[in-house]
Amino acid sequence: MFTKQQVAKTLDHAVLKPFATDADIVKNAQMCAERGVATMCVRPTDVALTAKQLAGSGVDPSMVVGFPHGSNRPEVKALEAKLAIEDGARELDMVMNIGKFLSGDYDFVQKDIEAVVAQAKPHGVLVKVILETCYLSPEQVAKACKIAEAAGADFVKTSTGFGDGPATPEVIDIMIKTVGQTMGVKASGGVRTWETAVGYLNQGCKRLGVASTEAVLDGAPSAGGEY
């Protein structure tokens, strides 16, 4: 059973569309503060404004790194992370280098994640690794989870929301079974209803990436706000 407030505290509200304006950032930050979500996840140039708008709200600013394809050089991802933290980001959602992973260059992938973790850890900033699971086989999902774990990341996450597919219960099951005891698991992509959100939380997810935050929370059953 989850209350609306409990579900809200698992939501990373995403404002990542390329056409989002400063006014959209301000409007979404106000909504996040009112709804009591966990974080508001934004693009690199939006972090400073987001941090200013969320100050004192209890909602943390978070930022995407190497978004959306993950193919930025590790040095660039590390710099993105450093600047984001200086701007006030408290969590970083970085995209794994998907092409290098599919090429079998696992050492590169791990070092790429480690470069971001090295910037984040001294500041107590969480790192979530987006695997873009729609491009991976079940075995590859498990392998990617173990690489992210070895690199010192805090979470593994399914999707950017800009790939060819959303999170699925089947993929979440693999992620939970592989690293659920040592890392957080975040479902992202296609989480648009209360039922879907609660389903992933019941599977063991600690966070949900959501753009339709109001629709999800407003879909909560009215009887005591529980499900």
DOMAR-171085 format. One record per residue: residue number from 1; z, x, y of N, C-alpha, C, CB in turn. Coordinates in steps of 0.001 Angstrom, whole numbers, padded with zeros to 6 digits. Glycine has a CB too. Example, Ala and Ser with C-alpha at 12.3 -4.5 7.8 and 13.67 -1.06 7.14 Angstrom:
// DOMAR-171085
     n      n.pz      n.px      n.py     ca.pz     ca.px     ca.py      c.pz      c.px      c.py     cb.pz     cb.px     cb.py
     1    007800    013190   -005690    007800    012300   -004500    007800    013200   -003300    009046    011308   -004473
     2    007080    012850   -002250    007140    013670   -001060    007870    012900    000030    005725    014084   -000598
***
This chain:
// DOMAR-171085
     n      n.pz      n.px      n.py     ca.pz     ca.px     ca.py      c.pz      c.px      c.py     cb.pz     cb.px     cb.py
     1    000000    000834   -001196    000000    000000    000000    000000    000872    001251    001215   -000945    000003
     2   -000938    000648    002107   -001034    001402    003354   -000977    000458    004542   -002328    002232    003393
     3   -000181    000815    005531   -000205    000061    006776   -001355    000576    007643    001159    000176    007527
     4   -001692   -000199    008645   -002747    000206    009569   -002384    001538    010237   -002982   -000890    010637
     5   -001103    001695    010569   -000656    002930    011222   -000778    004132    010286    000794    002785    011699
     6   -000460    003914    009012   -000571    005004    008042   -002020    005448    007873    000005    004575    006693
     7   -002918    004499    007795   -004338    004838    007663   -004827    005547    008928   -005183    003562    007395
     8   -004421    005052    010090   -004837    005678    011351   -004474    007160    011374   -004189    004960    012547
     9   -003303    007495    010840   -002819    008874    010853   -003602    009802    009923   -001366    008899    010474
    10   -004523    009246    009137   -005384    010072    008277   -006787    010235    008863   -005479    009455    006879
    11   -007058    009564    009973   -008427    009525    010489   -008731    010661    011460   -008678    008205    011169
    12   -009829    011353    011194   -010419    012285    012152   -011600    011541    012771   -010868    013664    011463
    13   -011413    011075    014001   -012451    010280    014656   -013543    011203    015187   -011852    009425    015805
    14   -014774    011001    014724   -015874    011905    015041   -016702    011400    016216   -016765    012092    013826
    15   -016894    012281    017199   -017809    012012    018318   -018780    013187    018361   -017030    011833    019710
    16   -019818    013111    017534   -020668    014271    017278   -022157    014016    017495   -020454    014739    015882
    17   -022505    012802    017873   -023923    012509    018108   -024453    013363    019263   -024128    010999    018414
    18   -025699    013817    019186   -026228    014716    020219   -026307    014087    021601   -027588    015187    019823
    19   -026333    012761    021663   -026484    012096    022961   -025164    011639    023569   -027393    010913    022818
    20   -024032    012002    022954   -022723    011629    023510   -022520    012323    024856   -021573    012002    022524
    21   -022049    011568    025844   -021844    012086    027192   -020368    012375    027450   -022377    011095    028229
    22   -020081    012982    028586   -018689    013200    028987   -017939    011867    029070   -018626    013936    030347
    23   -018614    010841    029576   -017983    009518    029674   -017638    008986    028283   -018913    008523    030411
    24   -018495    009267    027300   -018206    008854    025922   -016975    009572    025385   -019415    009129    025012
    25   -016850    010849    025727   -015677    011621    025294   -014405    011001    025862   -015799    013105    025736
    26   -014413    010702    027146   -013241    010112    027801   -012892    008761    027173   -013496    009945    029314
    27   -013897    007934    026959   -013687    006603    026374   -013131    006696    024956   -015000    005812    026366
    28   -013703    007585    024155   -013244    007743    022774   -011846    008341    022704   -014215    008617    021996
    29   -011536    009262    023605   -010192    009843    023629   -009149    008774    023927   -010109    010969    024672
    30   -009465    007870    024836   -008546    006782    025155   -008320    005892    023932   -009087    005948    026332
    31   -009409    005592    023226   -009295    004775    022015   -008458    005492    020953   -010695    004442    021454
    32   -008690    006790    020774   -007938    007558    019775   -006444    007550    020091   -008456    009008    019710
    33   -006115    007707    021363   -004709    007693    021783   -004088    006324    021520   -004583    008058    023281
    34   -004829    005271    021818   -004317    003909    021618   -004136    003586    020138   -005261    002890    022257
    35   -005047    004088    019320   -005023    003763    017892   -004132    004691    017069   -006419    003806    017345
    36   -003762    005828    017643   -002860    006736    016928   -003486    007448    015748   -001683    005985    016453
    37   -004754    007892    015924   -005419    008610    014841   -004899    010052    014762   -006956    008596    015044
    38   -005349    010772    013740   -004886    012156    013560   -005546    013093    014567   -005176    012638    012129
    39   -006872    013081    014599   -007606    013970    015495   -008841    013278    016038   -007998    015261    014775
    40   -009384    013865    017099   -010708    013502    017586   -011570    014733    017460   -010672    012971    019062
    41   -012627    014639    016642   -013456    015788    016300   -014728    015768    017149   -013803    015788    014788
    42   -014939    016856    017887   -016016    016886    018873   -016866    018147    018750   -015441    016787    020276
    43   -017917    018179    019567   -018815    019328    019628   -018166    020452    020447   -020185    018922    020242
    44   -018676    021683    020298   -018030    022817    020973   -017852    022663    022479   -018817    024042    020717
    45   -018837    022135    023168   -018726    022049    024623   -017848    020891    025089   -020096    021912    025227
    46   -017335    020104    024157   -016501    018950    024511   -015006    019198    024312   -016917    017755    023694
    47   -014642    020354    023779   -013238    020573    023396   -012302    020563    024606   -013100    021902    022652
    48   -012670    021266    025659   -011776    021366    026817   -011502    019990    027423   -012381    022297    027880
    49   -012549    019182    027583   -012381    017829    028127   -011551    016975    027181   -013750    017165    028376
    50   -011821    017088    025888   -011080    016313    024889   -009597    016670    024917   -011656    016556    023483
    51   -009303    017975    024960   -007902    018429    024993   -007190    017893    026228   -007829    019970    024970
    52   -007890    017895    027345   -007307    017377    028588   -007012    015886    028470   -008251    017635    029776
    53   -007946    015147    027899   -007798    013695    027781   -006714    013303    026775   -009124    013069    027375
    54   -006533    014134    025745   -005575    013802    024675   -004184    014381    024915   -006096    014301    023346
    55   -004016    015147    025965   -002731    015805    026225   -001589    014789    026218   -002769    016550    027576
    56   -000564    015078    025394    000607    014219    025324    000446    012963    024493    000995    013837    026670
    57   -000714    012790    023876   -000994    011549    023134   -000550    011599    021674   -002471    011247    023188
    58   -000311    012819    021158   -000016    012961    019732   -001261    013074    018875    000803    011797    019263
    59   -002439    012967    019498   -003716    013127    018791   -004228    014537    019060   -004770    012045    019245
    60   -004590    015263    017999   -005050    016642    018164   -006560    016703    018391   -004672    017477    016937
    61   -007022    017600    019258   -008452    017854    019370   -008901    018706    018185   -008790    018554    020718
    62   -010034    018352    017605   -010630    019195    016569   -012102    019414    016893   -010464    018555    015157
    63   -012685    020445    016290   -014055    020812    016639   -014830    021234    015413   -014067    021929    017671
    64   -016140    020986    015451   -017024    021434    014376   -017521    022848    014661   -018218    020467    014209
    65   -017642    023644    013604   -018096    025035    013690   -019329    025194    012804   -016961    026036    013261
    66   -020378    025817    013357   -021601    026017    012580   -022276    024716    012212   -021299    026791    011333
    67   -022169    023753    013086   -022601    022385    012808   -024049    022188    013243   -021685    021371    013518
    68   -024866    021432    012481   -024527    020736    011238   -024992    021433    009965   -025105    019376    011271
    69   -025689    022579    010082   -026324    023152    008888   -025569    024314    008262   -027694    023606    009229
    70   -024602    024890    008995   -023793    025962    008428   -024448    027320    008404   -023412    025609    007069
    71   -025641    027441    009015   -026407    028677    008851   -026233    029675    009997   -027857    028344    008710
    72   -025318    029401    010907   -024990    030396    011937   -024409    031641    011272   -023985    029812    012980
    73   -024608    032789    011893   -024022    034018    011356   -022497    033937    011408   -024524    035255    012143
    74   -021815    034613    010481   -020355    034582    010462   -019733    034999    011790   -019843    035475    009366
    75   -020343    035994    012461   -019807    036444    013741   -019863    035330    014790   -020578    037671    014234
    76   -020912    034503    014714   -021075    033393    015652   -020053    032298    015352   -022512    032825    015583
    77   -019868    032003    014078   -018858    031008    013694   -017462    031455    014133   -018885    030772    012167
    78   -017185    032737    013955   -015874    033256    014359   -015686    033129    015870   -015717    034729    013924
    79   -016737    033409    016639   -016648    033286    018091   -016487    031820    018501   -017895    033893    018759
    80   -017224    030940    017835   -017058    029500    018097   -015612    029084    017878   -017992    028666    017190
    81   -015037    029572    016788   -013649    029239    016460   -012697    029775    017533   -013270    029811    015075
    82   -012889    031018    017924   -012031    031648    018941   -012068    030865    020255   -012470    033107    019187
    83   -013260    030540    020715   -013411    029831    021982   -012854    028411    021894   -014882    029793    022394
    84   -013034    027782    020739   -012507    026430    020553   -010994    026416    020652   -012945    025865    019206
    85   -010363    027392    020039   -008898    027485    020077   -008430    027733    021510   -008391    028616    019137
    86   -009147    028581    022225   -008810    028824    023638   -008944    027554    024468   -009710    029922    024222
    87   -009899    026691    024086   -010122    025430    024802   -009145    024326    024388   -011541    024956    024571
    88   -008357    024585    023321   -007347    023617    022920   -007513    022967    021569   -007294    022583    023900
    89   -008507    023388    020783   -008690    022809    019445   -007528    023194    018539   -010028    023273    018824
    90   -007054    022228    017770   -005959    022456    016825   -006425    022407    015376   -004865    021430    017041
    91   -007666    021973    015171   -008253    021948    013842   -009736    022269    013977   -008030    020565    013145
    92   -010290    022927    012947   -011700    023302    012944   -012352    022814    011652   -011866    024839    013097
    93   -013451    022099    011799   -014229    021644    010644   -015513    022467    010604   -014542    020095    010722
    94   -015532    023482    009750   -016684    024380    009699   -017606    024015    008542   -016223    025836    009567
    95   -018898    024208    008765   -019876    023937    007713   -020084    025208    006894   -021226    023436    008314
    96   -019913    025089    005587   -020210    026178    004676   -021678    026581    004820   -019891    025774    003218
    97   -021985    027856    004576   -023391    028264    004575   -024038    027760    003280   -023533    029829    004708
    98   -024662    026596    003397   -025167    025890    002222   -026304    026665    001560   -025643    024487    002609
    99   -027200    027207    002382   -028324    027956    001826   -027886    029184    001050   -029259    028367    002924
   100   -026911    029913    001598   -026403    031095    000896   -025687    030687   -000390   -025448    031898    001806
   101   -024952    029559   -000333   -024276    029086   -001545   -025288    028755   -002633   -023411    027852   -001235
   102   -026334    028015   -002265   -027345    027623   -003251   -028158    028820   -003733   -028277    026571   -002658
   103   -028133    029908   -002947   -028788    031156   -003360   -027912    031963   -004316   -029133    032005   -002132
   104   -026670    031531   -004484   -025750    032241   -005373   -025020    033392   -004717   -026489    032752   -006549
   105   -025121    033506   -003393   -024442    034599   -002683   -023026    034151   -002301   -025251    035027   -001406
   106   -022201    034027   -003308   -020861    033479   -003110   -019966    034390   -002276   -020212    033224   -004447
   107   -020210    035702   -002370   -019423    036646   -001574   -019671    036413   -000086   -019769    038104   -001957
   108   -020932    036196    000288   -021265    035903    001681   -020563    034631    002133   -022790    035767    001862
   109   -020624    033601    001300   -020029    032306    001649   -018527    032452    001888   -020293    031269    000534
   110   -017861    033199    001013   -016417    033379    001168   -016086    034158    002432   -015839    034094   -000048
   111   -016816    035221    002689   -016566    036027    003902   -016849    035217    005171   -017439    037308    003889
   112   -017824    034332    005111   -018165    033457    006231   -016979    032543    006575   -019419    032612    005895
   113   -016372    031985    005546   -015199    031128    005757   -014010    031963    006231   -014836    030367    004455
   114   -013838    033130    005623   -012731    034012    006013   -012799    034398    007485   -012735    035270    005156
   115   -014009    034523    008032   -014170    034902    009434   -013575    033852    010363   -015646    035112    009760
   116   -013724    032587    009989   -013157    031496    010791   -011645    031392    010558   -013849    030148    010447
   117   -011245    031509    009309   -009817    031448    008975   -009045    032538    009725   -009608    031598    007446
   118   -009645    033722    009842   -008981    034836    010526   -008712    034517    012000   -009832    036105    010415
   119   -009572    033743    012605   -009350    033325    013998   -008293    032230    014082   -010664    032832    014627
   120   -008291    031351    013100   -007456    030145    013163   -006003    030371    012748   -008051    029084    012293
   121   -005809    031109    011685   -004480    031229    011076   -003398    031716    012042   -004549    032166    009907
   122   -003656    032766    012850   -002602    033250    013754   -002144    032202    014768   -003089    034473    014493
   123   -002960    031188    014990   -002637    030154    015972   -002168    028850    015319   -003847    029881    016847
   124   -002013    028877    013989   -001589    027666    013289   -002632    026563    013311   -000319    027155    013887
   125   -003892    026955    013454   -004990    025991    013510   -005546    025766    012095   -006116    026489    014475
   126   -005708    024503    011713   -006211    024170    010382   -007713    024392    010286   -005874    022724    010033
   127   -008163    024849    009112   -009590    025016    008853   -009999    024119    007690   -009931    026502    008549
   128   -010998    023266    007959   -011585    022426    006917   -013009    022909    006673   -011560    020907    007317
   129   -013385    023026    005421   -014721    023525    005062   -015572    022355    004580   -014635    024639    003961
   130   -016661    022111    005303   -017590    021037    004939   -018579    021588    003922   -018337    020471    006199
   131   -018598    020986    002725   -019428    021485    001634   -020833    020881    001638   -018757    021200    000312
   132   -021017    019770    002304   -022261    018974    002263   -022636    018697    000802   -023436    019722    003002
   133   -021761    017916    000171   -021817    017709   -001275   -023077    017000   -001757   -020627    016928   -001707
   134   -023811    016346   -000864   -025042    015669   -001278   -026092    016648   -001796   -025615    014873   -000116
   135   -025949    017930   -001458   -026907    018942   -001910   -026417    019717   -003135   -027198    019911   -000782
   136   -025238    019368   -003648   -024606    020150   -004711   -024463    019349   -005992   -023244    020645   -004261
   137   -024547    020042   -007113   -024244    019427   -008409   -022725    019333   -008562   -024878    020248   -009590
   138   -022234    018549   -009525   -020780    018496   -009739   -020157    019878   -009962   -020471    017609   -010930
   139   -020831    020713   -010718   -020317    022061   -010976   -020291    022882   -009688   -021173    022772   -012045
   140   -021305    022701   -008863   -021358    023431   -007598   -020287    022954   -006622   -022733    023283   -006966
   141   -019970    021667   -006657   -018887    021148   -005808   -017580    021851   -006169   -018740    019598   -005970
   142   -017302    021943   -007454   -016074    022602   -007905   -016071    024081   -007510   -015921    022460   -009432
   143   -017209    024739   -007674   -017312    026155   -007316   -017077    026355   -005820   -018691    026712   -007716
   144   -017681    025506   -004998   -017519    025617   -003550   -016064    025401   -003140   -018422    024609   -002834
   145   -015392    024467   -003805   -013971    024229   -003528   -013149    025479   -003794   -013445    023065   -004376
   146   -013428    026154   -004904   -012663    027349   -005267   -012936    028499   -004290   -013004    027784   -006704
   147   -014156    028586   -003776   -014470    029617   -002783   -013699    029358   -001493   -015990    029662   -002501
   148   -013690    028096   -001058   -012954    027742    000162   -011465    028017   -000003   -013180    026265    000519
   149   -010950    027739   -001181   -009538    028007   -001476   -009260    029510   -001406   -009156    027453   -002874
   150   -010135    030312   -002036   -009950    031766   -002052   -010049    032356   -000650   -010985    032424   -002967
   151   -010812    031697    000220   -011001    032193    001587   -009838    031830    002504   -012292    031643    002163
   152   -008916    031024    002015   -007735    030704    002799   -007837    029450    003652   -007425    031834    003666
   153   -008869    028641    003420   -009021    027400    004182   -007951    026390    003775   -010429    026801    003971
   154   -007734    025405    004632   -006685    024408    004400   -007207    023140    003725   -006028    024045    005712
   155   -008455    022814    004001   -009066    021582    003480   -010474    021870    002981   -009097    020477    004566
   156   -010932    021030    002054   -012363    020917    001765   -012787    019497    002137   -012682    021239    000244
   157   -014013    019392    002622   -014533    018134    003176   -015920    017894    002608   -014571    018169    004742
   158   -016244    016638    002379   -017507    016327    001698   -018742    016586    002536   -017507    014902    001272
   159   -018780    016043    003755   -020063    015875    004425   -019968    016045    005936   -020629    014521    004105
   160   -021114    016385    006541   -021205    016417    007998   -021450    015021    008568   -022321    017368    008439
   161   -022031    014150    007757   -022512    012870    008267   -023948    012969    008746   -021622    012383    009396
   162   -024490    014194    008748   -025869    014411    009185   -026751    014881    008027   -025909    015435    010326
   163   -026188    014966    006822   -026952    015365    005649   -027652    014177    005003   -026045    016044    004640
   164   -028064    014342    003751   -028842    013310    003065   -027992    012317    002282   -029817    013955    002138
   165   -026675    012445    002371   -025843    011509    001633   -024394    011564    002072   -025937    011785    000160
   166   -023641    010485    001799   -022244    010387    002214   -021297    010918    001150   -021894    008948    002539
   167   -020010    010773    001418   -019000    011011    000386   -019186    009988   -000730   -017554    010931    000979
   168   -018742    010336   -001931   -018719    009379   -003040   -017394    009524   -003784   -019931    009604   -004010
   169   -016920    008471   -004416   -015687    008579   -005208   -015797    009631   -006302   -015344    007235   -005829
   170   -017004    009789   -006873   -017192    010759   -007950   -016971    012185   -007445   -018598    010622   -008554
   171   -017514    012485   -006279   -017354    013824   -005698   -015902    014068   -005302   -018273    013998   -004473
   172   -015271    013069   -004714   -013861    013205   -004334   -013010    013486   -005572   -013360    011924   -003612
   173   -013321    012842   -006680   -012577    013068   -007923   -012647    014531   -008342   -013120    012173   -009046
   174   -013842    015121   -008248   -014006    016539   -008599   -013184    017421   -007661   -015499    016945   -008541
   175   -013244    017131   -006373   -012540    017947   -005382   -011029    017872   -005572   -012911    017501   -003967
   176   -010536    016660   -005811   -009089    016477   -006031   -008648    017235   -007281   -008737    014967   -006166
   177   -009417    017108   -008351   -009044    017759   -009612   -009114    019285   -009503   -009956    017275   -010745
   178   -010013    019783   -008647   -010221    021233   -008544   -009193    021897   -007645   -011614    021526   -008022
   179   -008954    021326   -006466   -008069    021993   -005495   -007042    021054   -004853   -008902    022629   -004407
   180   -006924    019845   -005391   -006028    018861   -004782   -004560    019264   -004757   -006155    017575   -005503
   181   -004170    020182   -005615   -002781    020644   -005637   -002510    021725   -004599   -002433    021166   -007013
   182   -003571    022369   -004121   -003400    023517   -003223   -004021    023309   -001845   -003996    024743   -003852
   183   -004921    022341   -001720   -005616    022101   -000458   -005661    020606   -000160   -007044    022685   -000501
   184   -005915    020283    001100   -006210    018902    001449   -007665    018601    001140   -005901    018628    002932
   185   -007949    017349    000834   -009323    016906    000599   -009661    015828    001624   -009509    016370   -000864
   186   -010829    015964    002248   -011262    015025    003285   -012588    014389    002895   -011388    015734    004651
   187   -012602    013071    002850   -013841    012325    002635   -014467    012033    003986   -013582    011006    001843
   188   -015747    012295    004110   -016443    012074    005372   -017867    011639    005069   -016426    013354    006262
   189   -018381    010734    005888   -019728    010224    005664   -019679    008913    004908   -020572    011244    004901
   190   -020035    007834    005572   -020073    006529    004920   -018754    005794    004867   -020570    006688    003558
   191   -017716    006319    005535   -016411    005642    005548   -016414    004680    006740   -015205    006683    005643
   192   -016803    003433    006469   -017016    002476    007561   -016181    001208    007431   -018468    002102    007628
   193   -015451    001073    006322   -014641   -000127    006127   -013223    000243    005699   -015287   -001049    005081
   194   -012302   -000683    005906   -010916   -000502    005471   -010849   -000244    003970   -010072   -001734    005835
   195   -011606   -001015    003210   -011572   -000900    001749   -012024    000485    001288   -012457   -001978    001112
   196   -013087    000986    001896   -013568    002330    001541   -012528    003385    001896   -014901    002640    002258
   197   -011950    003260    003081   -010933    004221    003521   -009744    004239    002575   -010463    003892    004939
   198   -009221    003065    002263   -008053    002981    001378   -008401    003468   -000023   -007520    001538    001318
   199   -009619    003216   -000454   -010043    003699   -001770   -009960    005211   -001862   -011463    003243   -002070
   200   -010426    005899   -000827   -010361    007370   -000821   -008925    007865   -000696   -011206    007937    000327
   201   -008117    007171    000071   -006705    007573    000185   -005997    007397   -001148   -005985    006754    001281
   202   -006314    006343   -001851   -005716    006125   -003170   -006155    007186   -004180   -006082    004739   -003688
   203   -007338    007745   -003980   -007798    008834   -004846   -007051    010139   -004574   -009293    009051   -004661
   204   -006464    010245   -003388   -005713    011452   -003057   -006167    012178   -001813   -005775    012378   -004179
   205   -007126    011622   -001079   -007561    012259    000167   -006429    012253    001184   -008802    011545    000744
   206   -006335    013329    001937   -005341    013441    003002   -005931    013100    004372   -004758    014849    003026
   207   -007236    013238    004496   -007916    012926    005750   -009230    012210    005465   -008167    014207    006572
   208   -009683    011458    006461   -010963    010769    006391   -011726    011032    007680   -010771    009244    006157
   209   -012988    011404    007556   -013844    011564    008723   -014543    010256    009011   -014868    012694    008514
   210   -014321    009714    010189   -014784    008365    010504   -015343    008324    011919   -013642    007341    010345
   211   -016508    007699    012089   -017021    007412    013426   -016704    005966    013807   -018546    007671    013494
   212   -016590    005104    012779   -016342    003673    013006   -014845    003359    012917   -017125    002820    011981
   213   -014049    004109    013663   -012587    004000    013563   -012077    002588    013831   -011933    004961    014531
   214   -012570    001972    014876   -012083    000636    015225   -012437   -000383    014146   -012661    000194    016571
   215   -013647   -000284    013603   -014059   -001202    012535   -013197   -001027    011298   -015530   -000985    012177
   216   -012897    000225    010959   -012053    000491    009785   -010663   -000103    009987   -011949    002012    009515
   217   -010032    000200    011108   -008654   -000256    011335   -008582   -001765    011561   -008049    000473    012533
   218   -009593   -002321    012203   -009589   -003767    012433   -009871   -004552    011153   -010618   -004128    013494
   219   -010303   -003833    010105   -010545   -004489    008822   -009306   -004594    007958   -011604   -003758    008072
   220   -008176   -004103    008463   -006925   -004169    007700   -006511   -005615    007484   -005805   -003398    008422
   221   -006001   -005945    006280   -005505   -007304    006048   -004397   -007649    007026   -005002   -007458    004609
   222   -004367   -008899    007435   -003436   -009312    008500   -002008   -009478    008012   -003900   -010608    009116
   223   -001816   -009735    006741   -000470   -009996    006212    000354   -008704    006231   -000545   -010574    004763
   224    001053   -008490    007332    001896   -007306    007443    001109   -006043    007681    002718   -007148    006213
   225   -000208   -006164    007837   -001034   -004990    008062   -001096   -004070    006867   -000531   -004237    009236
   226   -000878   -004616    005672   -000845   -003760    004477   -001978   -004116    003541    000501   -003889    003746
   227   -002261   -003168    002655   -003334   -003382    001671   -002899   -002798    000337   -004680   -002734    002145
***
